[in-house]
Each structure stands twice: as C-alpha cells, then as structure tokens.
C-alpha cells in the first residue's frame, strides 16, 4: 500500500485522531491505522472510521442536549426575574 500524498510505504500501526468542532475537542489515542513511513500520514480503515463517526454523533447529540437545557434554564431565570 502506498501513501496518497508522498507515495511512501504504509505500515500497520497506531495513530491519534483529533477533531475540534461545535464547541468541543476530541482526541482519540492509539487507533489502529495505516501510517506512512515517509511522511507520517494516517489512514483509518472503514471499521475505525465508523466507530469514530459514532463517537462524534454521540458527542454532538449530548452537546445539543446540554445546550437546550442551558437555554431552558436561562429562560426560567428570566421568567422568575420578570
């Protein structure tokens, strides 16, 4: 297998995944991946991508629940103050 960026040799190893979006930061360490021996680029297999996507979806759902609860709490405070 060759790297799409530099054509270097890919080796089965572990890599980290980082994402920052919608008010949160997620880092997953030591995920199995194909890593380029030359440039270090990582490629995750479909199984790992699906798991990562499931984790991101779950975080986004929980983040939305927290956001809605905070809005409702603030609205209640405003009503009480009025």
ZAZALUM-845444 format. One line per 2 residues: number of its first residue (from 1); their letters; for each residue z, y, x of N, C-alpha, C, O. Coordinates in steps of 0.1 Angstrom, whole numbers, plus 5000, padded with zeros to 4 digits. Atoms other than C-alpha are relative to their C-alpha. Example, Ala and Ser with C-alpha at 12.3 -4.5 7.8 and 13.67 -1.06 7.14 Angstrom:
residues 2
1 = as = 5000:4988:5009:5078:4955:5123:5000:5012:5009:5007:5012:5019 | 5000:4989:4991:5071:4989:5137:5008:5011:4992:5009:5022:4997
***
This chain:
residues 82
1 = xx = 5000:4988:5009:5000:5000:5000:5000:5012:5009:5007:5013:5019 | 5001:4987:4992:4991:5035:5013:5005:5012:4992:5004:5012:4980
3 = xx = 4995:4988:5006:5006:5068:5007:4989:5009:4994:4978:5010:5001 | 5010:4991:5005:4986:5091:4984:4998:5013:5007:4988:5019:5006
5 = xx = 5001:4987:4994:4994:5122:5004:4995:4999:5015:4986:5007:5019 | 5004:5000:4985:4990:5111:5041:4994:4987:5004:4990:4986:5016
7 = xx = 5006:5014:4997:4976:5075:5039:5009:4992:5009:5004:4982:5014 | 4991:5008:4992:5007:5063:5057:5004:4987:4993:5001:4985:4982
9 = xx = 4996:5013:5006:5021:5028:5052:5013:5002:4992:5022:5009:4995 | 4989:4999:5009:5045:5024:5023:5009:4987:5003:5004:4976:5005
11 = xx = 4990:5010:4997:5077:5003:5028:5010:5000:4988:5014:5010:4984 | 4990:5002:5011:5100:4989:5001:5014:5005:5006:5018:4999:5016
13 = xx = 4987:4994:4995:5133:5009:5005:5007:5005:4988:5005:5001:4977 | 4993:4993:5011:5156:5031:4985:4998:5015:5002:4995:5019:5014
15 = xx = 5002:4985:5000:5153:5068:4977:5008:5006:4990:5014:5000:4981 | 4993:4992:5010:5170:5095:4958:4991:5007:4990:4979:5009:4994
17 = xx = 5008:4993:5011:5158:5112:4926:5008:5012:4997:5020:5011:4993 | 4993:4988:5004:5167:5148:4919:4992:5008:4990:4979:5008:4990
19 = xx = 5007:4992:5010:5159:5170:4889:5010:5011:4995:5022:5008:4994 | 4992:4988:5005:5171:5204:4877:4992:5005:4988:4981:5009:4989
21 = xx = 5007:4995:5012:5162:5213:4841:5010:5002:4989:5020:4996:4988 | 4992:4998:5012:5176:5227:4809:5015:5001:5002:5023:4996:4994
23 = xx = 4986:4998:4998:5209:5237:4824:5008:4989:5006:5020:4990:5007 | 4992:5010:4993:5218:5206:4843:4992:4995:5012:4980:4998:5014
25 = xx = 5006:5005:4987:5212:5190:4877:5003:4985:5000:5015:4981:4998 | 4998:5015:4999:5208:5152:4881:4995:4995:5013:4984:4998:5018
27 = xx = 5004:5006:4988:5208:5133:4913:5004:4985:4999:5015:4981:4995 | 4998:5014:5000:5204:5095:4914:4998:4995:5014:4987:4997:5020
29 = xx = 5001:5005:4987:5210:5079:4948:4996:4986:5001:5000:4978:4992 | 5003:5014:4997:5197:5047:4962:4992:4993:4989:4997:4982:4984
31 = xx = 5008:5007:5009:5170:5038:4937:4989:4993:5007:4983:4999:5017 | 5011:5007:4993:5145:5012:4948:4987:5007:4998:4984:5011:4987
33 = xx = 5013:4993:5000:5112:5027:4957:4991:4996:5011:4996:4989:5020 | 5009:5001:4989:5082:5026:4979:5000:5013:5008:4998:5023:5002
35 = xx = 4999:4988:4993:5087:5051:5007:4990:5000:5012:4989:4990:5019 | 5010:4999:4990:5061:5063:5031:5007:5001:5014:5016:5009:5016
37 = xx = 4995:5000:4986:5069:5055:5068:4996:5013:5008:5003:5016:5017 | 5005:4988:4992:5050:5086:5079:5005:5013:4995:5011:5021:5002
39 = xx = 4996:4987:5005:5058:5115:5055:5013:4999:4991:5018:5010:4988 | 4987:5001:5008:5088:5101:5035:4998:5001:4985:5008:5000:4978
41 = xx = 5003:4999:5014:5071:5105:5001:5005:4987:4993:5003:4976:4999 | 4995:5012:5007:5087:5081:4975:4992:4998:4987:4988:5007:4980
43 = xx = 5007:5004:5012:5070:5062:4947:5009:4990:4993:5013:4980:4999 | 4991:5009:5008:5091:5046:4920:4991:4991:4991:4980:4995:4986
45 = xx = 5007:5010:5009:5079:5015:4901:5003:5003:4986:5012:5010:4982 | 4999:4997:5014:5075:5016:4864:5014:4997:4994:5018:5005:4986
47 = xx = 4987:5003:5005:5108:4999:4857:5010:5011:5004:5018:5015:4995 | 4991:4989:4996:5127:5026:4877:4997:5013:4993:5006:5020:4989
49 = xx = 5004:4987:5008:5107:5054:4860:5005:4999:4986:5010:5009:4981 | 4995:5002:5014:5116:5040:4826:5015:5003:4999:5020:5009:4990
51 = xx = 4985:4998:5000:5153:5039:4835:5003:5015:5002:5012:5020:4995 | 4998:4986:4998:5152:5074:4849:4997:5009:4988:5005:5018:4984
53 = xx = 5004:4993:5012:5134:5087:4818:5011:4998:4989:5014:5007:4982 | 4989:5003:5010:5161:5070:4796:5012:5008:5003:5018:5014:4994
55 = xx = 4988:4992:4996:5189:5087:4815:4997:5015:4997:5006:5021:4992 | 5003:4986:5002:5172:5121:4813:5000:5003:4985:5006:5013:4980
57 = xx = 5000:4998:5015:5166:5117:4775:5015:5000:4995:5018:5008:4986 | 4986:5001:5005:5203:5107:4770:5007:5013:5004:5015:5018:4996
59 = xx = 4993:4988:4996:5215:5137:4790:4995:5012:4992:5003:5020:4987 | 5005:4989:5008:5192:5161:4771:5006:4999:4985:5009:5009:4980
61 = xx = 4994:5001:5014:5205:5147:4737:5014:5004:5000:5019:5012:4991 | 4986:4996:4999:5241:5151:4748:5002:5015:5003:5010:5022:4997
63 = xx = 5000:4986:4997:5234:5186:4762:4997:5008:4987:5004:5018:4985 | 5003:4993:5012:5219:5196:4729:5012:4999:4990:5015:5009:4983
65 = xx = 4989:5002:5009:5249:5182:4710:5011:5010:5004:5017:5017:4996 | 4990:4991:4995:5272:5203:4732:4996:5014:4997:5005:5022:4993
67 = xx = 5004:4987:5003:5251:5234:4728:5002:5003:4985:5007:5014:4982 | 4998:4998:5014:5251:5230:4690:5015:5002:4996:5019:5011:4988
69 = xx = 4986:4999:5002:5289:5225:4690:5005:5014:5004:5014:5020:4998 | 4995:4986:4995:5294:5257:4710:4995:5011:4991:5003:5020:4989
71 = xx = 5005:4990:5010:5272:5277:4686:5008:5000:4988:5012:5010:4983 | 4991:5001:5013:5292:5264:4656:5014:5005:5003:5019:5012:4994
73 = xx = 4986:4995:4996:5325:5271:4674:5000:5016:5001:5009:5022:4996 | 5001:4985:4999:5313:5307:4682:4999:5006:4986:5005:5016:4983
75 = xx = 5002:4995:5014:5301:5312:4646:5013:5000:4992:5016:5009:4985 | 4987:5001:5007:5335:5301:4633:5010:5011:5005:5017:5017:4997
77 = xx = 4992:4990:4995:5353:5325:4656:4996:5014:4995:5004:5022:4992 | 5005:4987:5005:5331:5354:4644:5004:5001:4985:5008:5012:4981
79 = xx = 4996:5000:5015:5338:5344:4607:5015:5004:4999:5018:5012:4990 | 4986:4998:5000:5375:5344:4614:5004:5014:5004:5013:5020:4998
81 = xx = 4997:4986:4996:5374:5378:4631:4995:5010:4990:5000:5021:4990 | 5005:4990:5009:5355:5394:4603:5009:5003:4988:5006:5010:4979
***
